[in-house]
Every structure is written in C-alpha cells, then in structure tokens.
Amino acid sequence: MTSDTLIDLDRLAVAAECLKTLAHPHRLRIVEMLLTDRYTVGELAERCDIPSSVASGHLRLMQRCGLLAPERDGRSVYYKVADPCLKKIMACLRERFAAPAGG
C-alpha cells in the first residue's frame, strides 16, 4: 500500500475522536437502539437505566461527531442515527462480541 492510498492523518484524527466518542457501553447501546427506531432522551435513559441528564450528555457528544441527529415531532424531540456507517460498525461489534458466553 502506498502513502497516496492511505487515509490522510488529519482525517484519521477526526475518525479517532469519533471512535473515542463511541467507546462507551451506554453510547454503544444507544446507537444499537437508534438503529432500530427513534427514541426520546427519556426513553433512552429509561432503557439504559441511567439518568436523563447522563443520556442527554451522551447524545450531545455523539451529535457533535455527526453520528446522531435530533428530530422534532410536535413537542417531543427524538434522536436518530445520522451516519449510515454506524450500522456497519455495530454489525462488526455484534459479529465480534455478541457471541454466546464461552464461544
């Protein structure tokens, strides 16, 4: 592989920041949930068994990286996946880590 086919280091720095943002169990669970449906902060907090303020912080970080986006529906704000690459990332994680215990 030649250096002109490698990803630019500045772009890799951005990628590393986004990966660091994802590197939290609650954030990964939130992404996993949002790949199946849209949820409000309160719904995500309840399903993840964390306070709404903590869920909101996780959502804010992922939104800053462009991974998630809010969507207003009347008086409610729902979150959805904004980056289609998250589906592939989660598929890799599922393939690697969702194996039954002992497997």
Secondary structure as UniProt FT lines:
FT   HELIX           3..5
FT   HELIX           9..22
FT   HELIX           25..34
FT   TURN            35..36
FT   HELIX           41..48
FT   HELIX           52..64
FT   TURN            65..66
FT   STRAND          68..73
FT   TURN            74..75
FT   STRAND          76..81
FT   HELIX           85..97
FT   TURN            101..102
//
